[in-house]
Amino acid sequence: MAATAVLVWYLVIAGPQGGMVVLPSTFDKREQCAAAITEYQKQPTPTGWSVQCVPSASPFTNNGSAE
């Protein structure tokens, strides 16, 4: 059986001092994450802050042990 990678997208906010915050929301598709960024950018944002979608392998893949 071949293992398939399923990506979960996280919304990450980076601050001007180099800190990052991963929001607790996850998205199944990059388009959903991009839509959240579009909504976020409708608000005035402080200088130096950035928002991006970061993919991560799902914990439900068959690439390791379940222990």
N, C-alpha and C positions, 0 to 999 in steps of 0.2 A: 504494500500500500504506500503510495507516495504521500508525503507530508505537504500540506498546502499552507502557505502563510496567509493569515488573515490580518490585515492592518487595522489598528484602532488609531484614530487621529485625536491628538490632544491639542488644546488651545494653549499656547505658551505666550506669556507676556514678559518682555525683558525691559528692565529699567535702565536708566542712564548710568548708574553706578556699576552695572554688570550683573546685578541680581536677576533671577528669573523666577516666575511663578507659573506653575502648571495648574490650570483651573480644573476643578473636579469633574467637569463635563467631558465626556468622550463622544466621538462621532464615528459612525460606521463608514461614512464616505467623506472623501476630501471636500466634495462640493458642499456638504453640510457645514463643515468647519469653515470653509471660505465664506459661506453665507453669514455665519456668526461674526466673522471678522468685518464683513461689510456693515453689519448692524453696529458693531463696536465703533467703527470709524465714523459713524454719523454723529457721534458725540465729540466735543472738543477734547483732544488728548494732550497731556503735558509734553513739552519738548523732550526729546531723547527716548521716549518710550516706543517700543515696537511690539507688534502682535504677529504671530505666525502659527501655522499648523505644523505639527511635528508628528510623523508616523511612528508607531511602535508596534512590535509584533504582539499579537494577542496572547494572553496567557492560556488560551484554549487550543493552541496548536499542539501538534503531536511531536514536538521537537525535543522533549525532555521528559524527565520523570515527573510524576504528579505529587511527589513527596514534599 
